[in-house]
Amino acid sequence: MCVEPRDPPGDGGNDRRIPFEDLGLLIVDHPHTTYTHSVLIKLAEHGGALVVCGRNHLPCGLFLPFAGNSALLERLDL
């Protein structure tokens, strides 16, 4: 499974695929972006993080995988 970013209209419309193994951090700064549950799961399984930006284009949210995040696991007491 791969993330499939779309090129903006007007630049040829070439679609590209990026393997999840190559993603460490995915930053999303578009208000009309949609996500599927399976994409978020795959991103987390491969250790990737997701940062979403607000209307001011600054980060406002963070999605992190549990694996390898011992400080977060301690706080959640899992």
Secondary structure, DSSP 8 states (H G I E B T S, - for coil): -EE-----TTS------EEGGG-SEEEE--TT----HHHHHHHHHTT-EEEEE-TTSSEEEEE--STT-HHHHHHHT-
